[in-house]
């Protein structure tokens, strides 16, 4: 069962799906004034981080 969370509410260990990418959150921190840097522990591609706009919703499964 999946749910939607704001990017600011992600915690380490959350499994997320975004634009066809599945990943596990390592941590998320502020990046600039209106963005969040989401570091990934594992991902379905080679990404190690994502930068998302603050207030964005992310699917957590």
N, CA, C and O atoms as a Maestro MAE file, in Angstrom:
{
 s_m_m2io_version
 :::
 2.0.0
}

f_m_ct {
 s_m_title
 :::
 protein
 m_atom[244] {
  # First column is atom index #
  i_m_mmod_type
  r_m_x_coord
  r_m_y_coord
  r_m_z_coord
  i_m_residue_number
  s_m_chain_name
  s_m_pdb_residue_name
  s_m_pdb_atom_name
  i_m_atomic_number
  :::
  1 25 0.841 -1.169 0.000 1 A "UNK " " N  " 7
  2 3 0.000 0.000 0.000 1 A "UNK " " CA " 6
  3 2 0.892 1.240 0.000 1 A "UNK " " C  " 6
  4 15 1.785 1.367 0.838 1 A "UNK " " O  " 8
  5 25 0.656 2.131 -0.918 2 A "UNK " " N  " 7
  6 3 1.485 3.336 -0.998 2 A "UNK " " CA " 6
  7 2 0.719 4.542 -0.459 2 A "UNK " " C  " 6
  8 15 -0.507 4.528 -0.354 2 A "UNK " " O  " 8
  9 25 1.473 5.577 -0.122 3 A "UNK " " N  " 7
  10 3 0.881 6.826 0.350 3 A "UNK " " CA " 6
  11 2 1.723 7.974 -0.184 3 A "UNK " " C  " 6
  12 15 2.856 7.769 -0.618 3 A "UNK " " O  " 8
  13 25 1.177 9.165 -0.153 4 A "UNK " " N  " 7
  14 3 1.893 10.342 -0.622 4 A "UNK " " CA " 6
  15 2 2.354 11.155 0.590 4 A "UNK " " C  " 6
  16 15 1.579 11.403 1.514 4 A "UNK " " O  " 8
  17 25 3.626 11.567 0.573 5 A "UNK " " N  " 7
  18 3 4.183 12.413 1.634 5 A "UNK " " CA " 6
  19 2 4.850 13.626 1.004 5 A "UNK " " C  " 6
  20 15 5.323 13.570 -0.131 5 A "UNK " " O  " 8
  21 25 4.882 14.721 1.753 6 A "UNK " " N  " 7
  22 3 5.670 15.866 1.321 6 A "UNK " " CA " 6
  23 2 7.141 15.503 1.449 6 A "UNK " " C  " 6
  24 15 7.520 14.743 2.341 6 A "UNK " " O  " 8
  25 25 7.965 16.036 0.571 7 A "UNK " " N  " 7
  26 3 9.394 15.716 0.587 7 A "UNK " " CA " 6
  27 2 10.019 16.049 1.945 7 A "UNK " " C  " 6
  28 15 10.954 15.372 2.373 7 A "UNK " " O  " 8
  29 25 9.518 17.070 2.619 8 A "UNK " " N  " 7
  30 3 10.048 17.448 3.931 8 A "UNK " " CA " 6
  31 2 9.777 16.382 4.996 8 A "UNK " " C  " 6
  32 15 10.456 16.348 6.022 8 A "UNK " " O  " 8
  33 25 8.803 15.525 4.762 9 A "UNK " " N  " 7
  34 3 8.419 14.504 5.744 9 A "UNK " " CA " 6
  35 2 9.110 13.162 5.523 9 A "UNK " " C  " 6
  36 15 8.869 12.221 6.280 9 A "UNK " " O  " 8
  37 25 9.957 13.051 4.510 10 A "UNK " " N  " 7
  38 3 10.668 11.794 4.264 10 A "UNK " " CA " 6
  39 2 11.681 11.537 5.375 10 A "UNK " " C  " 6
  40 15 12.322 12.462 5.876 10 A "UNK " " O  " 8
  41 25 11.815 10.273 5.749 11 A "UNK " " N  " 7
  42 3 12.776 9.883 6.787 11 A "UNK " " CA " 6
  43 2 13.663 8.765 6.239 11 A "UNK " " C  " 6
  44 15 13.280 8.084 5.287 11 A "UNK " " O  " 8
  45 25 14.838 8.571 6.830 12 A "UNK " " N  " 7
  46 3 15.715 7.490 6.375 12 A "UNK " " CA " 6
  47 2 14.982 6.150 6.366 12 A "UNK " " C  " 6
  48 15 14.267 5.808 7.308 12 A "UNK " " O  " 8
  49 25 15.177 5.405 5.285 13 A "UNK " " N  " 7
  50 3 14.540 4.103 5.150 13 A "UNK " " CA " 6
  51 2 13.257 4.121 4.349 13 A "UNK " " C  " 6
  52 15 12.781 3.065 3.935 13 A "UNK " " O  " 8
  53 25 12.673 5.311 4.116 14 A "UNK " " N  " 7
  54 3 11.467 5.382 3.290 14 A "UNK " " CA " 6
  55 2 11.786 4.893 1.885 14 A "UNK " " C  " 6
  56 15 12.805 5.268 1.305 14 A "UNK " " O  " 8
  57 25 10.916 4.061 1.347 15 A "UNK " " N  " 7
  58 3 11.049 3.587 -0.032 15 A "UNK " " CA " 6
  59 2 10.152 4.462 -0.886 15 A "UNK " " C  " 6
  60 15 8.944 4.531 -0.658 15 A "UNK " " O  " 8
  61 25 10.741 5.132 -1.870 16 A "UNK " " N  " 7
  62 3 9.980 6.083 -2.669 16 A "UNK " " CA " 6
  63 2 9.943 5.668 -4.138 16 A "UNK " " C  " 6
  64 15 10.796 4.921 -4.616 16 A "UNK " " O  " 8
  65 25 8.939 6.171 -4.829 17 A "UNK " " N  " 7
  66 3 8.816 6.000 -6.274 17 A "UNK " " CA " 6
  67 2 8.555 7.382 -6.857 17 A "UNK " " C  " 6
  68 15 7.648 8.089 -6.417 17 A "UNK " " O  " 8
  69 25 9.356 7.762 -7.852 18 A "UNK " " N  " 7
  70 3 9.237 9.082 -8.454 18 A "UNK " " CA " 6
  71 2 9.681 9.003 -9.900 18 A "UNK " " C  " 6
  72 15 10.824 8.641 -10.179 18 A "UNK " " O  " 8
  73 25 8.792 9.338 -10.824 19 A "UNK " " N  " 7
  74 3 9.111 9.331 -12.259 19 A "UNK " " CA " 6
  75 2 9.717 8.009 -12.716 19 A "UNK " " C  " 6
  76 15 10.679 8.003 -13.484 19 A "UNK " " O  " 8
  77 25 9.168 6.897 -12.256 20 A "UNK " " N  " 7
  78 3 9.646 5.585 -12.674 20 A "UNK " " CA " 6
  79 2 10.879 5.086 -11.945 20 A "UNK " " C  " 6
  80 15 11.357 3.985 -12.220 20 A "UNK " " O  " 8
  81 25 11.395 5.871 -11.030 21 A "UNK " " N  " 7
  82 3 12.578 5.479 -10.253 21 A "UNK " " CA " 6
  83 2 12.116 5.009 -8.880 21 A "UNK " " C  " 6
  84 15 11.290 5.661 -8.241 21 A "UNK " " O  " 8
  85 25 12.640 3.895 -8.436 22 A "UNK " " N  " 7
  86 3 12.384 3.425 -7.070 22 A "UNK " " CA " 6
  87 2 13.683 3.575 -6.294 22 A "UNK " " C  " 6
  88 15 14.761 3.250 -6.792 22 A "UNK " " O  " 8
  89 25 13.566 4.072 -5.063 23 A "UNK " " N  " 7
  90 3 14.777 4.335 -4.284 23 A "UNK " " CA " 6
  91 2 14.475 4.265 -2.794 23 A "UNK " " C  " 6
  92 15 13.318 4.285 -2.373 23 A "UNK " " O  " 8
  93 25 15.549 4.182 -2.004 24 A "UNK " " N  " 7
  94 3 15.458 4.205 -0.544 24 A "UNK " " CA " 6
  95 2 16.152 5.475 -0.064 24 A "UNK " " C  " 6
  96 15 17.283 5.763 -0.457 24 A "UNK " " O  " 8
  97 25 15.468 6.226 0.784 25 A "UNK " " N  " 7
  98 3 15.987 7.503 1.283 25 A "UNK " " CA " 6
  99 2 17.067 7.261 2.331 25 A "UNK " " C  " 6
  100 15 16.878 6.482 3.265 25 A "UNK " " O  " 8
  101 25 18.207 7.942 2.166 26 A "UNK " " N  " 7
  102 3 19.245 7.954 3.202 26 A "UNK " " CA " 6
  103 2 18.997 9.136 4.131 26 A "UNK " " C  " 6
  104 15 18.988 8.979 5.352 26 A "UNK " " O  " 8
  105 25 18.795 10.325 3.553 27 A "UNK " " N  " 7
  106 3 18.429 11.515 4.326 27 A "UNK " " CA " 6
  107 2 17.953 12.589 3.368 27 A "UNK " " C  " 6
  108 15 18.189 12.512 2.162 27 A "UNK " " O  " 8
  109 25 17.279 13.594 3.913 28 A "UNK " " N  " 7
  110 3 16.883 14.751 3.116 28 A "UNK " " CA " 6
  111 2 17.191 16.004 3.921 28 A "UNK " " C  " 6
  112 15 16.932 16.068 5.123 28 A "UNK " " O  " 8
  113 25 17.744 16.989 3.244 29 A "UNK " " N  " 7
  114 3 18.181 18.223 3.896 29 A "UNK " " CA " 6
  115 2 17.811 19.412 3.015 29 A "UNK " " C  " 6
  116 15 17.606 19.250 1.812 29 A "UNK " " O  " 8
  117 25 17.725 20.612 3.608 30 A "UNK " " N  " 7
  118 3 17.459 21.802 2.798 30 A "UNK " " CA " 6
  119 2 18.566 22.013 1.765 30 A "UNK " " C  " 6
  120 15 19.732 21.702 2.006 30 A "UNK " " O  " 8
  121 25 18.172 22.550 0.612 31 A "UNK " " N  " 7
  122 3 19.117 22.846 -0.468 31 A "UNK " " CA " 6
  123 2 18.672 24.168 -1.073 31 A "UNK " " C  " 6
  124 15 17.721 24.206 -1.854 31 A "UNK " " O  " 8
  125 25 19.343 25.237 -0.722 32 A "UNK " " N  " 7
  126 3 18.898 26.552 -1.166 32 A "UNK " " CA " 6
  127 2 17.694 27.003 -0.343 32 A "UNK " " C  " 6
  128 15 17.481 26.536 0.776 32 A "UNK " " O  " 8
  129 25 16.917 27.911 -0.910 33 A "UNK " " N  " 7
  130 3 15.792 28.469 -0.156 33 A "UNK " " CA " 6
  131 2 14.487 27.715 -0.348 33 A "UNK " " C  " 6
  132 15 13.627 27.753 0.533 33 A "UNK " " O  " 8
  133 25 14.314 27.029 -1.479 34 A "UNK " " N  " 7
  134 3 13.024 26.377 -1.734 34 A "UNK " " CA " 6
  135 2 13.166 24.972 -2.314 34 A "UNK " " C  " 6
  136 15 12.290 24.506 -3.042 34 A "UNK " " O  " 8
  137 25 14.269 24.299 -1.990 35 A "UNK " " N  " 7
  138 3 14.488 22.946 -2.493 35 A "UNK " " CA " 6
  139 2 14.963 22.032 -1.366 35 A "UNK " " C  " 6
  140 15 15.434 22.495 -0.327 35 A "UNK " " O  " 8
  141 25 14.828 20.714 -1.596 36 A "UNK " " N  " 7
  142 3 15.324 19.705 -0.662 36 A "UNK " " CA " 6
  143 2 16.239 18.759 -1.419 36 A "UNK " " C  " 6
  144 15 15.919 18.331 -2.528 36 A "UNK " " O  " 8
  145 25 17.375 18.433 -0.822 37 A "UNK " " N  " 7
  146 3 18.299 17.448 -1.369 37 A "UNK " " CA " 6
  147 2 17.985 16.117 -0.698 37 A "UNK " " C  " 6
  148 15 18.087 15.989 0.522 37 A "UNK " " O  " 8
  149 25 17.600 15.120 -1.506 38 A "UNK " " N  " 7
  150 3 17.275 13.793 -0.988 38 A "UNK " " CA " 6
  151 2 18.419 12.864 -1.373 38 A "UNK " " C  " 6
  152 15 18.598 12.555 -2.551 38 A "UNK " " O  " 8
  153 25 19.196 12.416 -0.384 39 A "UNK " " N  " 7
  154 3 20.269 11.451 -0.635 39 A "UNK " " CA " 6
  155 2 19.671 10.058 -0.611 39 A "UNK " " C  " 6
  156 15 18.843 9.743 0.244 39 A "UNK " " O  " 8
  157 25 20.095 9.219 -1.559 40 A "UNK " " N  " 7
  158 3 19.528 7.889 -1.719 40 A "UNK " " CA " 6
  159 2 20.514 6.813 -1.282 40 A "UNK " " C  " 6
  160 15 21.696 6.869 -1.621 40 A "UNK " " O  " 8
  161 25 20.024 5.837 -0.530 41 A "UNK " " N  " 7
  162 3 20.846 4.700 -0.128 41 A "UNK " " CA " 6
  163 2 20.926 3.692 -1.265 41 A "UNK " " C  " 6
  164 15 21.993 3.141 -1.534 41 A "UNK " " O  " 8
  165 25 19.809 3.449 -1.930 42 A "UNK " " N  " 7
  166 3 19.727 2.539 -3.074 42 A "UNK " " CA " 6
  167 2 18.764 3.150 -4.069 42 A "UNK " " C  " 6
  168 15 17.846 3.877 -3.691 42 A "UNK " " O  " 8
  169 25 18.974 2.852 -5.349 43 A "UNK " " N  " 7
  170 3 18.070 3.357 -6.371 43 A "UNK " " CA " 6
  171 2 18.027 2.380 -7.529 43 A "UNK " " C  " 6
  172 15 18.957 1.600 -7.731 43 A "UNK " " O  " 8
  173 25 16.924 2.426 -8.302 44 A "UNK " " N  " 7
  174 3 16.766 1.512 -9.432 44 A "UNK " " CA " 6
  175 2 17.638 1.914 -10.621 44 A "UNK " " C  " 6
  176 15 17.754 1.155 -11.583 44 A "UNK " " O  " 8
  177 25 18.245 3.086 -10.566 45 A "UNK " " N  " 7
  178 3 19.248 3.472 -11.562 45 A "UNK " " CA " 6
  179 2 20.508 3.914 -10.808 45 A "UNK " " C  " 6
  180 15 20.682 3.541 -9.648 45 A "UNK " " O  " 8
  181 25 21.367 4.679 -11.425 46 A "UNK " " N  " 7
  182 3 22.651 5.031 -10.804 46 A "UNK " " CA " 6
  183 2 22.617 6.308 -9.968 46 A "UNK " " C  " 6
  184 15 23.672 6.808 -9.578 46 A "UNK " " O  " 8
  185 25 21.454 6.836 -9.689 47 A "UNK " " N  " 7
  186 3 21.371 8.093 -8.936 47 A "UNK " " CA " 6
  187 2 21.730 7.885 -7.466 47 A "UNK " " C  " 6
  188 15 21.425 6.853 -6.869 47 A "UNK " " O  " 8
  189 25 22.382 8.888 -6.911 48 A "UNK " " N  " 7
  190 3 22.682 8.845 -5.480 48 A "UNK " " CA " 6
  191 2 21.968 9.977 -4.744 48 A "UNK " " C  " 6
  192 15 21.985 10.035 -3.515 48 A "UNK " " O  " 8
  193 25 21.334 10.887 -5.513 49 A "UNK " " N  " 7
  194 3 20.607 11.990 -4.901 49 A "UNK " " CA " 6
  195 2 19.591 12.567 -5.872 49 A "UNK " " C  " 6
  196 15 19.708 12.409 -7.088 49 A "UNK " " O  " 8
  197 25 18.597 13.238 -5.314 50 A "UNK " " N  " 7
  198 3 17.581 13.953 -6.080 50 A "UNK " " CA " 6
  199 2 17.421 15.326 -5.455 50 A "UNK " " C  " 6
  200 15 17.554 15.471 -4.240 50 A "UNK " " O  " 8
  201 25 17.137 16.333 -6.263 51 A "UNK " " N  " 7
  202 3 16.806 17.652 -5.746 51 A "UNK " " CA " 6
  203 2 15.353 17.905 -6.120 51 A "UNK " " C  " 6
  204 15 14.988 17.897 -7.296 51 A "UNK " " O  " 8
  205 25 14.530 18.131 -5.099 52 A "UNK " " N  " 7
  206 3 13.101 18.331 -5.297 52 A "UNK " " CA " 6
  207 2 12.672 19.664 -4.710 52 A "UNK " " C  " 6
  208 15 13.258 20.147 -3.740 52 A "UNK " " O  " 8
  209 25 11.650 20.251 -5.302 53 A "UNK " " N  " 7
  210 3 11.111 21.508 -4.795 53 A "UNK " " CA " 6
  211 2 10.424 21.254 -3.457 53 A "UNK " " C  " 6
  212 15 9.711 20.261 -3.306 53 A "UNK " " O  " 8
  213 25 10.628 22.127 -2.501 54 A "UNK " " N  " 7
  214 3 9.952 22.009 -1.206 54 A "UNK " " CA " 6
  215 2 8.448 22.004 -1.435 54 A "UNK " " C  " 6
  216 15 7.935 22.758 -2.261 54 A "UNK " " O  " 8
  217 25 7.750 21.157 -0.704 55 A "UNK " " N  " 7
  218 3 6.305 21.044 -0.857 55 A "UNK " " CA " 6
  219 2 5.871 20.015 -1.877 55 A "UNK " " C  " 6
  220 15 4.677 19.753 -2.022 55 A "UNK " " O  " 8
  221 25 6.836 19.418 -2.599 56 A "UNK " " N  " 7
  222 3 6.509 18.366 -3.566 56 A "UNK " " CA " 6
  223 2 6.021 17.131 -2.827 56 A "UNK " " C  " 6
  224 15 6.459 16.839 -1.715 56 A "UNK " " O  " 8
  225 25 5.101 16.410 -3.470 57 A "UNK " " N  " 7
  226 3 4.625 15.150 -2.891 57 A "UNK " " CA " 6
  227 2 5.338 13.990 -3.565 57 A "UNK " " C  " 6
  228 15 5.570 13.999 -4.774 57 A "UNK " " O  " 8
  229 25 5.682 12.988 -2.758 58 A "UNK " " N  " 7
  230 3 6.418 11.818 -3.225 58 A "UNK " " CA " 6
  231 2 5.648 10.574 -2.797 58 A "UNK " " C  " 6
  232 15 5.121 10.513 -1.686 58 A "UNK " " O  " 8
  233 25 5.587 9.577 -3.690 59 A "UNK " " N  " 7
  234 3 4.923 8.320 -3.349 59 A "UNK " " CA " 6
  235 2 5.858 7.469 -2.495 59 A "UNK " " C  " 6
  236 15 6.996 7.203 -2.882 59 A "UNK " " O  " 8
  237 25 5.372 7.049 -1.340 60 A "UNK " " N  " 7
  238 3 6.126 6.175 -0.436 60 A "UNK " " CA " 6
  239 2 5.400 4.841 -0.403 60 A "UNK " " C  " 6
  240 15 4.189 4.792 -0.184 60 A "UNK " " O  " 8
  241 25 6.148 3.747 -0.624 61 A "UNK " " N  " 7
  242 3 5.505 2.422 -0.651 61 A "UNK " " CA " 6
  243 2 6.122 1.491 0.359 61 A "UNK " " C  " 6
  244 15 5.706 0.338 0.473 61 A "UNK " " O  " 8
  :::
 }
 m_bond[243] {
  # First column is bond index #
  i_m_from
  i_m_to
  i_m_order
  :::
  1 1 2 1
  2 2 3 1
  3 3 4 2
  4 3 5 1
  5 5 6 1
  6 6 7 1
  7 7 8 2
  8 7 9 1
  9 9 10 1
  10 10 11 1
  11 11 12 2
  12 11 13 1
  13 13 14 1
  14 14 15 1
  15 15 16 2
  16 15 17 1
  17 17 18 1
  18 18 19 1
  19 19 20 2
  20 19 21 1
  21 21 22 1
  22 22 23 1
  23 23 24 2
  24 23 25 1
  25 25 26 1
  26 26 27 1
  27 27 28 2
  28 27 29 1
  29 29 30 1
  30 30 31 1
  31 31 32 2
  32 31 33 1
  33 33 34 1
  34 34 35 1
  35 35 36 2
  36 35 37 1
  37 37 38 1
  38 38 39 1
  39 39 40 2
  40 39 41 1
  41 41 42 1
  42 42 43 1
  43 43 44 2
  44 43 45 1
  45 45 46 1
  46 46 47 1
  47 47 48 2
  48 47 49 1
  49 49 50 1
  50 50 51 1
  51 51 52 2
  52 51 53 1
  53 53 54 1
  54 54 55 1
  55 55 56 2
  56 55 57 1
  57 57 58 1
  58 58 59 1
  59 59 60 2
  60 59 61 1
  61 61 62 1
  62 62 63 1
  63 63 64 2
  64 63 65 1
  65 65 66 1
  66 66 67 1
  67 67 68 2
  68 67 69 1
  69 69 70 1
  70 70 71 1
  71 71 72 2
  72 71 73 1
  73 73 74 1
  74 74 75 1
  75 75 76 2
  76 75 77 1
  77 77 78 1
  78 78 79 1
  79 79 80 2
  80 79 81 1
  81 81 82 1
  82 82 83 1
  83 83 84 2
  84 83 85 1
  85 85 86 1
  86 86 87 1
  87 87 88 2
  88 87 89 1
  89 89 90 1
  90 90 91 1
  91 91 92 2
  92 91 93 1
  93 93 94 1
  94 94 95 1
  95 95 96 2
  96 95 97 1
  97 97 98 1
  98 98 99 1
  99 99 100 2
  100 99 101 1
  101 101 102 1
  102 102 103 1
  103 103 104 2
  104 103 105 1
  105 105 106 1
  106 106 107 1
  107 107 108 2
  108 107 109 1
  109 109 110 1
  110 110 111 1
  111 111 112 2
  112 111 113 1
  113 113 114 1
  114 114 115 1
  115 115 116 2
  116 115 117 1
  117 117 118 1
  118 118 119 1
  119 119 120 2
  120 119 121 1
  121 121 122 1
  122 122 123 1
  123 123 124 2
  124 123 125 1
  125 125 126 1
  126 126 127 1
  127 127 128 2
  128 127 129 1
  129 129 130 1
  130 130 131 1
  131 131 132 2
  132 131 133 1
  133 133 134 1
  134 134 135 1
  135 135 136 2
  136 135 137 1
  137 137 138 1
  138 138 139 1
  139 139 140 2
  140 139 141 1
  141 141 142 1
  142 142 143 1
  143 143 144 2
  144 143 145 1
  145 145 146 1
  146 146 147 1
  147 147 148 2
  148 147 149 1
  149 149 150 1
  150 150 151 1
  151 151 152 2
  152 151 153 1
  153 153 154 1
  154 154 155 1
  155 155 156 2
  156 155 157 1
  157 157 158 1
  158 158 159 1
  159 159 160 2
  160 159 161 1
  161 161 162 1
  162 162 163 1
  163 163 164 2
  164 163 165 1
  165 165 166 1
  166 166 167 1
  167 167 168 2
  168 167 169 1
  169 169 170 1
  170 170 171 1
  171 171 172 2
  172 171 173 1
  173 173 174 1
  174 174 175 1
  175 175 176 2
  176 175 177 1
  177 177 178 1
  178 178 179 1
  179 179 180 2
  180 179 181 1
  181 181 182 1
  182 182 183 1
  183 183 184 2
  184 183 185 1
  185 185 186 1
  186 186 187 1
  187 187 188 2
  188 187 189 1
  189 189 190 1
  190 190 191 1
  191 191 192 2
  192 191 193 1
  193 193 194 1
  194 194 195 1
  195 195 196 2
  196 195 197 1
  197 197 198 1
  198 198 199 1
  199 199 200 2
  200 199 201 1
  201 201 202 1
  202 202 203 1
  203 203 204 2
  204 203 205 1
  205 205 206 1
  206 206 207 1
  207 207 208 2
  208 207 209 1
  209 209 210 1
  210 210 211 1
  211 211 212 2
  212 211 213 1
  213 213 214 1
  214 214 215 1
  215 215 216 2
  216 215 217 1
  217 217 218 1
  218 218 219 1
  219 219 220 2
  220 219 221 1
  221 221 222 1
  222 222 223 1
  223 223 224 2
  224 223 225 1
  225 225 226 1
  226 226 227 1
  227 227 228 2
  228 227 229 1
  229 229 230 1
  230 230 231 1
  231 231 232 2
  232 231 233 1
  233 233 234 1
  234 234 235 1
  235 235 236 2
  236 235 237 1
  237 237 238 1
  238 238 239 1
  239 239 240 2
  240 239 241 1
  241 241 242 1
  242 242 243 1
  243 243 244 2
  :::
 }
}
